[in-house]
Amino acid sequence: MNLLPTHEDELMRLRQFATQCLSPQQERVLQLFSTTGVPQKDVAAAINRDIKTVEKIVGTITQKYRDFYGPPEQNASFKRVLTRAAYYYFLKDLLEKA
C-alpha cells in the first residue's frame, strides 16, 4: 500500500508512542477504546479491572501522549488521542493484511 510520506511518518510516530510510552495494558485499553468505541465499563470488564482503574489508565495515556508530542499537543484531550489511535490501528490492520 502506498501511503503519502506524511501518513507514513505519522504512522511511525504513533507506533513509537504506542510501543515506547505505553505499557501493554495501557495499549490494550487504548486499542479497545479507539477501535470499538465501547463504554468504560465494557473496557473494564474486558481487561478484568474496575472502572476507576480504567479512568486512571485513560488519564495516564493522555498525559503520556502530551509528553510524547510536546507543545503542539499540550492541551490534547483523550478524544484527540482516540482519534489518532483509531487512525493508527486502522492503518496498522490494513498494512498487515496487504
NUDORO-303982 format. One record per residue: residue number from 1; residue in three letters; chain; x, y, z of N, C-alpha, C in turn. Coordinates in Angstrom, 3 decimals. Example, Ala and Ser with C-alpha at 12.3 -4.5 7.8 and 13.67 -1.06 7.14 Angstrom:
BEGIN
1 | ALA | A | 13.190 | -5.690 | 7.800 | 12.300 | -4.500 | 7.800 | 13.200 | -3.300 | 7.800 $
2 | SER | A | 12.850 | -2.250 | 7.080 | 13.670 | -1.060 | 7.140 | 12.900 | 0.030 | 7.870 $
This chain:
BEGIN
1 | MET | A | 0.852 | -1.174 | 0.000 | 0.000 | 0.000 | 0.000 | 0.894 | 1.233 | 0.000 $
2 | ASN | A | 0.601 | 2.148 | -0.892 | 1.372 | 3.382 | -0.962 | 0.685 | 4.466 | -0.151 $
3 | LEU | A | 1.349 | 4.897 | 0.884 | 0.839 | 5.985 | 1.702 | 1.642 | 7.235 | 1.384 $
4 | LEU | A | 1.033 | 8.373 | 1.574 | 1.775 | 9.616 | 1.413 | 2.861 | 9.676 | 2.478 $
5 | PRO | A | 3.986 | 10.338 | 2.180 | 5.072 | 10.402 | 3.173 | 4.628 | 10.901 | 4.536 $
6 | THR | A | 3.733 | 11.874 | 4.567 | 3.277 | 12.379 | 5.864 | 2.490 | 11.321 | 6.618 $
7 | HIS | A | 1.751 | 10.492 | 5.899 | 0.998 | 9.419 | 6.541 | 1.943 | 8.361 | 7.097 $
8 | GLU | A | 2.983 | 8.038 | 6.348 | 3.958 | 7.062 | 6.828 | 4.685 | 7.595 | 8.060 $
9 | ASP | A | 5.041 | 8.868 | 8.040 | 5.697 | 9.475 | 9.201 | 4.785 | 9.446 | 10.416 $
10 | GLU | A | 3.522 | 9.783 | 10.197 | 2.563 | 9.791 | 11.304 | 2.355 | 8.384 | 11.852 $
11 | LEU | A | 2.260 | 7.419 | 10.975 | 2.089 | 6.036 | 11.410 | 3.296 | 5.570 | 12.230 $
12 | MET | A | 4.488 | 5.918 | 11.781 | 5.694 | 5.550 | 12.528 | 5.734 | 6.242 | 13.892 $
13 | ARG | A | 5.328 | 7.491 | 13.931 | 5.326 | 8.235 | 15.197 | 4.298 | 7.662 | 16.180 $
14 | LEU | A | 3.128 | 7.315 | 15.667 | 2.118 | 6.692 | 16.516 | 2.573 | 5.319 | 17.004 $
15 | ARG | A | 3.248 | 4.581 | 16.146 | 3.791 | 3.280 | 16.547 | 4.821 | 3.463 | 17.655 $
16 | GLN | A | 5.682 | 4.463 | 17.512 | 6.666 | 4.764 | 18.553 | 5.976 | 5.087 | 19.866 $
17 | PHE | A | 4.965 | 5.919 | 19.812 | 4.237 | 6.287 | 21.028 | 3.661 | 5.048 | 21.696 $
18 | ALA | A | 2.983 | 4.212 | 20.922 | 2.318 | 3.039 | 21.485 | 3.319 | 2.040 | 22.062 $
19 | THR | A | 4.428 | 1.830 | 21.385 | 5.371 | 0.802 | 21.838 | 6.350 | 1.300 | 22.898 $
20 | GLN | A | 6.768 | 2.552 | 22.809 | 7.776 | 3.061 | 23.745 | 7.183 | 3.678 | 25.006 $
21 | CYS | A | 6.009 | 4.236 | 24.909 | 5.460 | 5.001 | 26.033 | 4.397 | 4.260 | 26.827 $
22 | LEU | A | 3.723 | 3.322 | 26.209 | 2.599 | 2.672 | 26.874 | 2.945 | 1.262 | 27.327 $
23 | SER | A | 2.423 | 0.902 | 28.482 | 2.540 | -0.481 | 28.947 | 1.584 | -1.329 | 28.104 $
24 | PRO | A | 1.757 | -2.648 | 28.119 | 0.823 | -3.487 | 27.354 | -0.642 | -3.271 | 27.761 $
25 | GLN | A | -0.904 | -3.083 | 29.044 | -2.276 | -2.849 | 29.490 | -2.799 | -1.507 | 28.980 $
26 | GLN | A | -1.975 | -0.480 | 29.020 | -2.392 | 0.829 | 28.513 | -2.652 | 0.762 | 27.015 $
27 | GLU | A | -1.801 | 0.064 | 26.294 | -2.003 | -0.065 | 24.854 | -3.295 | -0.830 | 24.549 $
28 | ARG | A | -3.577 | -1.863 | 25.328 | -4.816 | -2.628 | 25.150 | -6.042 | -1.744 | 25.394 $
29 | VAL | A | -6.006 | -0.940 | 26.438 | -7.119 | -0.027 | 26.732 | -7.292 | 0.971 | 25.587 $
30 | LEU | A | -6.201 | 1.537 | 25.122 | -6.272 | 2.492 | 24.010 | -6.839 | 1.829 | 22.766 $
31 | GLN | A | -6.390 | 0.623 | 22.477 | -6.881 | -0.088 | 21.306 | -8.376 | -0.397 | 21.438 $
32 | LEU | A | -8.802 | -0.835 | 22.595 | -10.228 | -1.131 | 22.787 | -11.085 | 0.114 | 22.599 $
33 | PHE | A | -10.692 | 1.207 | 23.226 | -11.466 | 2.444 | 23.092 | -11.481 | 2.936 | 21.653 $
34 | SER | A | -10.341 | 2.933 | 20.992 | -10.252 | 3.550 | 19.663 | -10.828 | 2.685 | 18.552 $
35 | THR | A | -10.880 | 1.380 | 18.729 | -11.377 | 0.529 | 17.650 | -12.800 | 0.046 | 17.851 $
36 | THR | A | -13.258 | 0.031 | 19.106 | -14.601 | -0.483 | 19.343 | -15.585 | 0.586 | 19.776 $
37 | GLY | A | -15.112 | 1.624 | 20.446 | -15.983 | 2.684 | 20.912 | -16.908 | 2.267 | 22.042 $
38 | VAL | A | -16.539 | 1.230 | 22.769 | -17.381 | 0.760 | 23.868 | -17.207 | 1.647 | 25.097 $
39 | PRO | A | -18.188 | 1.644 | 26.004 | -18.075 | 2.458 | 27.220 | -17.015 | 1.924 | 28.183 $
40 | GLN | A | -16.664 | 2.758 | 29.151 | -15.620 | 2.395 | 30.108 | -15.918 | 1.103 | 30.846 $
41 | LYS | A | -17.168 | 0.867 | 31.203 | -17.482 | -0.350 | 31.961 | -17.196 | -1.603 | 31.136 $
42 | ASP | A | -17.384 | -1.540 | 29.812 | -17.091 | -2.690 | 28.961 | -15.588 | -2.900 | 28.799 $
43 | VAL | A | -14.844 | -1.798 | 28.718 | -13.383 | -1.906 | 28.661 | -12.873 | -2.486 | 29.971 $
44 | ALA | A | -13.426 | -2.019 | 31.079 | -13.034 | -2.534 | 32.396 | -13.288 | -4.037 | 32.481 $
45 | ALA | A | -14.415 | -4.479 | 31.994 | -14.728 | -5.912 | 32.002 | -13.771 | -6.693 | 31.105 $
46 | ALA | A | -13.418 | -6.111 | 29.952 | -12.533 | -6.794 | 29.011 | -11.123 | -6.989 | 29.564 $
47 | ILE | A | -10.675 | -6.062 | 30.400 | -9.318 | -6.197 | 30.954 | -9.335 | -6.665 | 32.412 $
48 | ASN | A | -10.511 | -7.034 | 32.898 | -10.679 | -7.544 | 34.273 | -10.197 | -6.562 | 35.334 $
49 | ARG | A | -10.581 | -5.314 | 35.182 | -10.270 | -4.268 | 36.164 | -11.549 | -3.502 | 36.458 $
50 | ASP | A | -11.528 | -2.662 | 37.486 | -12.721 | -1.864 | 37.754 | -12.656 | -0.543 | 36.976 $
51 | ILE | A | -13.775 | 0.164 | 36.962 | -13.896 | 1.390 | 36.167 | -12.903 | 2.451 | 36.626 $
52 | LYS | A | -12.665 | 2.556 | 37.910 | -11.712 | 3.555 | 38.436 | -10.313 | 3.309 | 37.881 $
53 | THR | A | -9.940 | 2.058 | 37.745 | -8.636 | 1.734 | 37.170 | -8.578 | 2.168 | 35.710 $
54 | VAL | A | -9.644 | 1.930 | 34.975 | -9.701 | 2.348 | 33.567 | -9.621 | 3.866 | 33.464 $
55 | GLU | A | -10.306 | 4.577 | 34.354 | -10.241 | 6.042 | 34.347 | -8.814 | 6.519 | 34.597 $
56 | LYS | A | -8.124 | 5.864 | 35.513 | -6.737 | 6.234 | 35.799 | -5.835 | 5.943 | 34.594 $
57 | ILE | A | -6.058 | 4.822 | 33.931 | -5.282 | 4.473 | 32.742 | -5.514 | 5.505 | 31.638 $
58 | VAL | A | -6.752 | 5.934 | 31.469 | -7.085 | 6.956 | 30.452 | -6.308 | 8.241 | 30.734 $
59 | GLY | A | -6.283 | 8.657 | 31.997 | -5.536 | 9.861 | 32.368 | -4.043 | 9.712 | 32.117 $
60 | THR | A | -3.521 | 8.532 | 32.416 | -2.092 | 8.268 | 32.202 | -1.754 | 8.279 | 30.715 $
61 | ILE | A | -2.591 | 7.648 | 29.905 | -2.368 | 7.629 | 28.448 | -2.373 | 9.054 | 27.907 $
62 | THR | A | -3.338 | 9.847 | 28.338 | -3.444 | 11.227 | 27.865 | -2.197 | 12.025 | 28.240 $
63 | GLN | A | -1.730 | 11.880 | 29.462 | -0.537 | 12.610 | 29.896 | 0.703 | 12.158 | 29.131 $
64 | LYS | A | 0.845 | 10.861 | 28.924 | 1.990 | 10.350 | 28.160 | 1.950 | 10.857 | 26.721 $
65 | TYR | A | 0.745 | 10.923 | 26.153 | 0.581 | 11.453 | 24.801 | 1.050 | 12.896 | 24.736 $
66 | ARG | A | 0.621 | 13.706 | 25.705 | 1.026 | 15.109 | 25.740 | 2.538 | 15.243 | 25.885 $
67 | ASP | A | 3.127 | 14.435 | 26.731 | 4.579 | 14.479 | 26.921 | 5.324 | 14.045 | 25.661 $
68 | PHE | A | 4.818 | 13.010 | 24.991 | 5.477 | 12.476 | 23.795 | 5.426 | 13.472 | 22.639 $
69 | TYR | A | 4.263 | 14.088 | 22.414 | 4.097 | 15.005 | 21.277 | 4.508 | 16.434 | 21.574 $
70 | GLY | A | 4.671 | 16.772 | 22.829 | 5.190 | 18.078 | 23.202 | 4.209 | 19.233 | 23.064 $
71 | PRO | A | 4.749 | 20.457 | 22.948 | 3.933 | 21.679 | 22.969 | 2.738 | 21.715 | 22.012 $
72 | PRO | A | 2.846 | 21.219 | 20.785 | 1.663 | 21.312 | 19.912 | 0.438 | 20.549 | 20.439 $
73 | GLU | A | 0.670 | 19.564 | 21.277 | -0.426 | 18.740 | 21.786 | -0.610 | 18.877 | 23.300 $
74 | GLN | A | -0.116 | 19.957 | 23.886 | -0.163 | 20.145 | 25.337 | -1.566 | 20.129 | 25.909 $
75 | ASN | A | -2.550 | 20.539 | 25.148 | -3.928 | 20.593 | 25.638 | -4.801 | 19.491 | 25.056 $
76 | ALA | A | -4.178 | 18.460 | 24.520 | -4.934 | 17.380 | 23.885 | -5.811 | 16.658 | 24.902 $
77 | SER | A | -7.014 | 16.332 | 24.466 | -7.929 | 15.557 | 25.301 | -7.809 | 14.080 | 24.923 $
78 | PHE | A | -8.441 | 13.229 | 25.716 | -8.419 | 11.804 | 25.389 | -9.127 | 11.549 | 24.060 $
79 | LYS | A | -10.106 | 12.378 | 23.736 | -10.789 | 12.243 | 22.446 | -9.805 | 12.427 | 21.291 $
80 | ARG | A | -8.903 | 13.376 | 21.423 | -7.870 | 13.602 | 20.406 | -6.952 | 12.386 | 20.305 $
81 | VAL | A | -6.583 | 11.843 | 21.455 | -5.731 | 10.645 | 21.480 | -6.446 | 9.496 | 20.778 $
82 | LEU | A | -7.735 | 9.330 | 21.057 | -8.502 | 8.252 | 20.431 | -8.582 | 8.409 | 18.917 $
83 | THR | A | -8.744 | 9.639 | 18.463 | -8.819 | 9.883 | 17.023 | -7.537 | 9.442 | 16.336 $
84 | ARG | A | -6.413 | 9.823 | 16.898 | -5.131 | 9.437 | 16.304 | -4.888 | 7.947 | 16.445 $
85 | ALA | A | -5.285 | 7.369 | 17.574 | -5.090 | 5.939 | 17.784 | -5.949 | 5.124 | 16.815 $
86 | ALA | A | -7.170 | 5.577 | 16.560 | -8.036 | 4.879 | 15.606 | -7.387 | 4.867 | 14.229 $
87 | TYR | A | -6.820 | 5.992 | 13.841 | -6.089 | 6.114 | 12.577 | -4.938 | 5.102 | 12.543 $
88 | TYR | A | -4.183 | 5.038 | 13.633 | -3.045 | 4.134 | 13.725 | -3.483 | 2.673 | 13.611 $
89 | TYR | A | -4.467 | 2.269 | 14.406 | -4.881 | 0.863 | 14.409 | -5.547 | 0.468 | 13.099 $
90 | PHE | A | -6.280 | 1.388 | 12.478 | -6.896 | 1.106 | 11.186 | -5.826 | 0.871 | 10.126 $
91 | LEU | A | -4.854 | 1.765 | 10.020 | -3.801 | 1.614 | 9.027 | -2.908 | 0.414 | 9.332 $
92 | LYS | A | -2.666 | 0.182 | 10.603 | -1.845 | -0.969 | 11.003 | -2.497 | -2.257 | 10.517 $
93 | ASP | A | -3.806 | -2.375 | 10.714 | -4.536 | -3.567 | 10.260 | -4.491 | -3.694 | 8.745 $
94 | LEU | A | -4.668 | -2.581 | 8.047 | -4.622 | -2.619 | 6.582 | -3.249 | -3.050 | 6.078 $
95 | LEU | A | -2.202 | -2.517 | 6.675 | -0.849 | -2.833 | 6.233 | -0.490 | -4.284 | 6.529 $
96 | GLU | A | -0.986 | -4.821 | 7.627 | -0.707 | -6.215 | 7.955 | -1.424 | -7.172 | 7.012 $
97 | LYS | A | -2.598 | -6.766 | 6.489 | -3.362 | -7.608 | 5.580 | -2.804 | -7.557 | 4.163 $
98 | ALA | A | -2.099 | -6.480 | 3.836 | -1.576 | -6.296 | 2.472 | -0.372 | -7.170 | 2.213 $
